[in-house]
Amino acid sequence: MISEIYKKVSLLVLYQGVFDNAIGQAFITLLATDNVADFLKAYGQLFQALASKNISWNDFLIEQILLDDNPFSQQVQKKSVWELPESLINGVKQDLSILQSLYNSSIYSLSNSTVFEQIKFLIFPAWEVENKLESFLHSSSDWTELVEDLADYYRKCGTGIFARYQALRWQEGRLQGITHPDPVQIQDIVGYEMAKKTLIKNTEFLLAGYPALNVLLYGCRGSGKSSLVKGLLQKYHSQGLRLIEVAKSELKDLPLIIEILQDLPQKFIIFVDDLSFEEDDEAFKALKVVLEGSVTARPKNVVVYATSNRRHLVREFFADRPRPKDSDEVHNWDTVQEKLSFSDRFGLTLTFEPANQEKYLEIVRHLASLAKLKISLEDLEFRAKQWATQHNGRSGRTARQFVDFLQGELELNR
């Protein structure tokens, strides 16, 4: 004999994916057992699976509902609830009712009547509800009334990998989530205020649904170009911003990436770090298509932010310059100009000049203040100058490395 709850789970029509994971499968195994020994073993496996994620059963269930990729969560990102078929809405309500009964279930109610008689006097470790996630599900007494709230959540946060991760990378032909993105805060980056303000403004255009420009961040190494882009994610991820990291070797897939992203409600920055091209590079052609547009309309929710140490992204050699006596191409100068002007296809080019001593020390003082270093200003600046001379020169990266090292040294000697 199987439990009544097991029968209910079998009736799910849209949210079956809630149980397509180790915890979900452990739960299903628990429901399907019909003797005490197997039930206790299955419960132990379920508890261990929850403990490995440091999550309660209730929080897990809500997390899976919010992440689930199903016909309702997909369609409601593009349409209002009222535009969806009534049968689909009824299916959602049925599933939510079943899932709420699982949310409210106790370990005893998960067993069938035969097992229950033998375990009713046992004391089991409790599933502590921490309410870490969206409160509209935790606090509701009737989940069937939350279809519109759930729809609003999906529109804002997406589903599946886009709801689970703020930062992703394109690798081997698919998107992969980045579990621990760089936690850099944009307010921690100093020294290039005009470039920072312009990039923030352009990103806010994107988030508001207005036309936003593709951006090339050009300048010397270590000036904070990459950190500035990554800092945008920390500032705006709660507004639906996602960062997609694409290596230069993967740029040939850009049209495919755009196709995947263009109909989603979230806003995406395609981030290409340290960009430069060789002649006849396939990546050059793919990026050129994205920047210039093609037959398909340019998506309003996607921009490309690229960093480079080179103002002219396509490398040019003296041998590339046309010589009338032996040139095989009639309009060879046009080809050269196309290479040199490729960076102009970015709507914005933000320049990061090498840090002079004043700017370098400004960055050092700012980072030292954030780290709450107990050191005199005179000693701090003297050691910062020494560090720059002995290591990588004056730059934001050098300042960060110096302050990190100094912080460790001061803590160790305290």
Secondary structure, 3 states (H helix, E strand, C coil): CCCHHHHHHHCCCCCHHHHCCHHHHHHHHHHHCCCHHHHHHHHHHHHHHHHHHCCCHHHHHHHHHHHCCCHHHHHCCCCCHHHCCHHHHHHHHHHHHHHHHHHCCCCCCCCCHHHHHHHCCCCCCCCCCCCCCCHHHHCCCCHHHHHHHHHHHHHHHCCHHHHHCCEEEEECCEEEECCCCCCCCHHHCCCCHHHHHHHHHHHHHHHHCCCCCCEEEEECCCCCHHHHHHHHHHHHHHHCEEEEEECHHHHHHHHHHHHHHCCCCCEEEEEECCCCECCCCHHHHHHHHHHHCCCCCCCCCEEEEEEECCCCCECCCHHHCCCCCCCCCCCHHHHHHHHHCHHHHCCEEEEECCCCHHHHHHHHHHHHHHCCCCCCHHHHHHHHHHHHHHCCCCCHHHHHHHHHHHHHHHHHCC
